[in-house]
Amino acid sequence: MSDSCFSDNLTVISRRWPALTSVILQAADEQHRPQVQLAQGRDSTLLINGVQLTSRHDRQKEARELTAKLPADSRKITLYGTGLGDVQQLLLASAQLQQLNVCIMNEYVFALVLQLLDQRHWLNDDRVELLLAAAQQDIELPFVVSPSELVLVSDTQREIANQLSAERDAEYVAAQVMRAAEPYMHRLAENKHYWQNDKAVQQLFNSVQPQQQVFVIASGPSLEQQCHYLYQRQQQRNAPLLIAVDTAVKALLEHNVVPDIVITMDHKIGPWHLPCAKLPPTTALVYFPLTHSQLLTDCTGPRYVAMSQSKLFDSVRAELGAASLFIHGSVLHPAVDLAVKMGATQLVLFGADFAFSANKTHAGWQDKMLGPGYASATDWVENVQGEKVPTLRNLLTYRLGLERFIRAHASVQFFNASKAGAVIAGTKPFDEAGPGNVVEQAEK
């Protein structure tokens, strides 16, 4: 380890990005350091907490493989993970590259590399912008990411790592959804007599009255603590419009809360999950063409058919003519999109936890009834109290999709009533113990 090497690297950083200097110095003095070893092969690299930072046999080949899928004419590229500088050197060799954003994924790892290796070959390049990954709200395309640094990511940069993982998995997940839906494609024909005669979802658009509160209710565990408030609000003269996802209905009915609109999307949802027969004729059902036909039969209220941009519906898209709702993996997404398209300007989320708070996965359901149990959590997320709450990778992906939707709808105010679930970027806290007036809270 060379003090001179660290000083030389830090001199460049201090000149070009002075705000990062204190971050790096603090990381270099970190008391709880990971285990670090030198891993040698034909090349050498660092083994950090058992994870190789780069290849130990051919780092240049690894760099070429990581950058192989970049568009050939890329003028701006974002690199997530500083590594040992090999990817930066390869990318900067391109004369047409005009900007390279290098995002630090782990402050200590970067500080360690600065002490061991001269990184001035890329730090001094005028095309380089160095920043903390957390400085970005969303990932920037096109990008390159170091797989090892997705594992080694620090807690402060974890949010962007979640987005990167979701983006890398998107193509695989889409293919999995298509394969999983194949056994249910016969429902397109079976449900035809319903969706030919039912109303199109766009007939609900622009139907919310000015200043009317709209509550979108998901089935996260925190909903159980919010049902009493929802019941009270529904009894008031200025009751909000309640839009509930399918798996939230069971918990709502158990607390005598009757949703105005229920939305169902997943082709695996059946009468056991969604008791349409128990809903009054005043409750509308918004559904997609692959919905279990028994749900449509049991529904006594008005039915509205919706679409998405999924290839699943390509064969009926022209014939059906229903509007598309936003989908990013969760039924909460089209529920929120519906609320916005109906004209909501102030929207409150209930039970939107994206995490397993209170050792549960869903409100009103026993463990493992709706998929993996809470003990199967592989990741964690922070709630508004700064507590780490267990979750799954797919739930993080769903949350990121919602956050992107929120950013795209700046004219709508989004409130989050859940304190136990994940922090949702772009939302304001909503205190259901207060007056319950979103307008009043927004004006404070």
N, C-alpha and C positions, 0 to 999 in steps of 0.2 A: 504494500500500500504506500502510495507516494503522496506526501503533503504537497509537493511541487505540482504534481499532476492535478490534484484537486483544486489547488489555487489557480492554475492556468485555466482550467475549465470554468471555474467560478468567475474568473475575471471577465470572460466573454459574456456569461449569463448576466452578471451585474451590469454590464454595459448595455446589453440589448433588452433584457427583461428584468429590471431591478426588483420588481415586486416578487419575483420567484426566489430571490437570493435568501431571504429569511426562511422561506419554506424549506429549501434544500438544507440550509445550515441546521435547522431544527430537526429535520429528518436524520441528518448525519449523527446527531447526538441522541437519537432515540434510545431509550433505556431498555425497552423490551424488543430486542433485536431478534430476527429470525435466525435459524441455523444456516450458515453459509459455508459451502465447501467448493473447492476447485474440482471440476469434472473434466478429465482429459481423455482425448481420443486422438484422431488425426488433427483435430482442432481442440480448443479448450473453451470452457464456458463455466458459468456459476451454477451450483446446485443450491437452491434456496428453499428451505423447508421441504426438501425432497423433490423439488420441481426444477428441471433444467431450464434455465432462462433461454437458451438457444440450443441448436444442435452442437454436439461435441465432436462431430466427425466432418461435417462440411457446412459451415455457416453460410457461405456464399450461395450454395445450392438451395439451402432452406430459404434464403432471402428471395431467390428467383421464384421458388414455388409459391411463396406468400404473395408475391406481386403479379403472378402470372395471369390472373383474371381481371386485372385492371384494364379499362378501356385504353386502347393504344394511343389515343389522342388526348389523354388526360393532361390538363394544364394546371389543375389544382387537385391535390391528394391529401387526405388526412391519414396519419399513421397513429394508431393507438398502441402505445407501449414503446418505450425507448430502446429496449433491448441492449445490445452491445454496439449499436451504430451501424450494423451491416446493411439493414434495409434502407436506412437514410442514405448511405453511400451509393447504393444501387439506384435508388430513385433519383437522386440528384445528378446522376450521370446523364440523365435525359436533358437535352438542350431545350426541349419544348415545355418542360415543367416550369411553371411560373410561381407556384406557391406550394410549399409542403408544411402542413400543420402537424407538429409532433406533440402528441398528448401524453402527459405523464400519467401512468396508471397506478404506480406505486412510488411514493416520494422517497422511501428509504432505498428501494432497489436502484432508483436513478442516482441518488446520492452515493451509493456504494460504487456504481459503475464509474461515476465521475472521479472517484478516488483511485480507481484501478487502471483506467484506460483514458487516453487522450481522445476526447470527443470533439475537438475543435474543428475537425474537417467538415463537420456538418453544422455545428453551432455557429460558425462564422459565415455560413452561406446566407446571403441576403434574402434568399427565397424562403428561408425557414422561419416559421413562427412557432415558438415553444409556449405551451400552456398546460395547465392542469386539465385533465379530462372533465372534471366537474364544472369547469367554466362553460361547458356547452350544455344547452337545454336538450338538444337532440343530436344524434349522430349525423355526421356530414358525409355525403357520398361524392365520389367513390372513396372507399377507405381500405386500409390494410390494418389487420389487427394481429398482435402477437398472441397466439393461443396460451402460452405460458403465463402471460401477464393478465389474462382473464381469470386465471386461477389465483395468481399472486396479488390481485388488485387490493388496494387498501380500502378500508371502510369509507373513507372520504370520497373515493372515486367510484364506488360500487354501482351507483345509479347508471352511469354511462356504460359500465360493463354489462349490466342487465340488458340494456338496449342493444348492445353489440351482439350478445348471445341470441337475443330474439331475432335480430336481423339475419344473422348467419343461419338460424334454424328455419326461417320463414319458408323457403322453398321446400324443405323436407316436410314441414308441418302441413303445407298446402297439399302435397302429394298424399300424405297420410289421411287427410280429411277426405280426399277424393276416393281413396281405396275403401275407407271405412263406410262411406255412403253408398257404395255400389250395391250391396244387398237390399237397399231401401229404395232404389230408383223406380221400382214398380209403382210406388206411391204417386208419382207424377200422373200416371194414368188413373189410378184408383181415386185420387182426390179431384179429378178433373171436374166432376159435376158440382163440387163445392166451389173451386176457385173460378169456375165459369159464371157462377151465379152470385157469389159473395162480392162485397164491395172491395174496391181497391184501396189500399192504405192511404193514398193521397187524398181521399175524401175526408180524412181526419186533419189534414194539414191546415194551418192557419185558423184553427178552431178555438184556441185558448183565448179567453177574454183578457184584455189589458190588465196588468198588475195581478193576474191570478197566479197563485203559488202552484208550482208543479213539483211533486215529490216523486222521484224515481227510486224504486225499492228493489234492492238486490237481496240475496239470501245469505250474506255473510253473518257470522255468529253474533255480531253486535246488534243485529236486528231484534234479537230477543229482548234487549234492554230498551228498544225504541218503540216497541209495539204499543205500549200503554199510551205513550205520547201521541202516536198516530191515531189511536182510537179516540182520544180526547179531541184532537184537531178535526177529525172527521165529523164529530157531533156539532161543531160550531157552524154558524151561518155562513161564514166565509171559508168553508172547507176547501183544502187544496185538491187539485186533481191528482189522484194516485195512479201511477203507472208501475205495475209490478212485473218482475220476471217470473217465469213459471215455477221455479223451485222455491220462491218466497211465499207462494199462495198458502201453502199448508200452515206455516207459522202465523200468517196474517189472520186466517180464518179461525185459528185456535184462540186468537185474541179479539175476535169479533171485528176485525178490520176488513172491510170489503173494498177491494181495488176497483177503480173505475175502468181500467184497461189492464189486461194481462197480455204479455207478449211471450211467445214460445218460438224457439228457433231450432233446437237440436232434434234431429230425427229419432234419437233414442228416447226422448221424453214421451211417456205414455200416461194413461189415466192414473196409475199409481203415483206418479210424480206430480201430476197436475190434476186435481179433482174438479174438473170443469162442471161435473154434475152438481156440485155443491155451491156453485156460483149463481147469483141471481140473474134474471134477464137484463138487469141494468149494467152488468159488466160486459164490456166488449172484449173480444179476443182478436189479437193480431197474430197471424201465423204465416209460415212459409210453406211452399208447395210439398215438402217432404214430411210435413207434420203427420203424426199418428192419426189416422182417420177417426178413431174412437173419440179423440178430443173434440173433433169438429162435430161429431154426432151428439156428444154430451153437452155442448155449448148451447145454452138457451138464449144468450144475448146476441147482439150483432157481431158478425165475423168480418174481418178485413184481411185480405191476403197481401203479403209484401214479398219483395224480391231482394236479392243481393247481387253483387257483381260476380259471384262465384260461377265457375263453369258448370256447376251442377245444374243450373237452370237455363243453360243456353238453348236447349231443345224446345222450351216453352216460353222463352222470353218474349218473342214477338206476339205470340198468341195471347199471352196473359195480360201484358200491358200494365202491370202494377209497378209502382215506383220502388226504387231500391232504397234500403236502409243500410247504414254503415255497419260493417261487421269486422271485428278483429279477433275473433275466437270466442267471445263471450256473448251471451244473450243480453248482458247489460249494455253493450254497445248499440244495438238497434233500439233498445228502450230509450237511451239517452238521445239518440238521433231523432227518434219519433217525437220526443218532447220538444226538441228544438224546432223541428219542422212544423209542429203544431202551433208554434209561436211563443214558447216559453222564453222569457228574458231573464228569469231568475229561477234556477233549478237546484233542488236540494237532493243530495244522494243519501240514501239510508241503506245500511248493510253492505256498502261497497267496500269491503274489508281487504280483499285480495290477499288474505292471510288467515291463519288458523288461530284466532284469538280465543281465549278461554278454553283451550284444549278441544276445540270443535272445528269442523270444516264448514258446516251450514247451520243456519238457524232452523230449529224445529225438526231436525233430522239427527238420528243417532249416527255415531261414527261408522264410516265405511258404507253407509247406505247410498251415498251419491258419489262413489268413487273411492280413491285412496283415503285412508284414515289420516288423522293429524300427525300420527307418529311417523308417517312416510315423508314428512317435510324434508326437503333437501337444501333449502335456502332460508334466508331470513330477510326481513324488511323492518324499517323503523316506523313506529306509530307516532302520533303527534306528541306523545310524552317522552319520546326518545328511547322507548323500550324496543328491544329486538323481538319481533314476533315471527314464528316459523311460517314458512310458505313453500310453494312449489314454483318451479321455473315457469310453468304455463300461466300461473296467476300473475307473475311479474310481467309477462308478455301482455296479458289482458290489460293490466294497469297502464302500461306504456302506450297501448293503443288508445285508451281513454284520454291519457294526457295529451297525445297528439291531436285528438279530436277537440279537446278543450282549447288548445293553442290556436286551432283553426277557426274558432268561433269566439272571437274576442268581444263581440257585442253581447254575449250571454254571460251572466254572473253564475258561477257554479259554487255551491256550498257543500260541505261534507259534514254530515252529522255523526259520523263514526269517529270515536276517539281511540278505539282499540285497534282498528285496522290500519292499513298502510297510509302514509301521507300521500295525497294525490296532488301532484303539482298543478297549479292553476286554480285550485279550489280555496275557498275561505272557510274557516271553521263556523259551524252552525250549532248553537247551543239549544238543544231541544228542551232544556229545563227552563229556558227563558220565555219571553212572550210569544215565541213561535211566529213572529212576523218577519219574513225575509226582507221586506221592503224597509222596515225600521232598522234592521241590522245593517243593511247595505248603506244606509244613509249616515250611520254613526261614524 
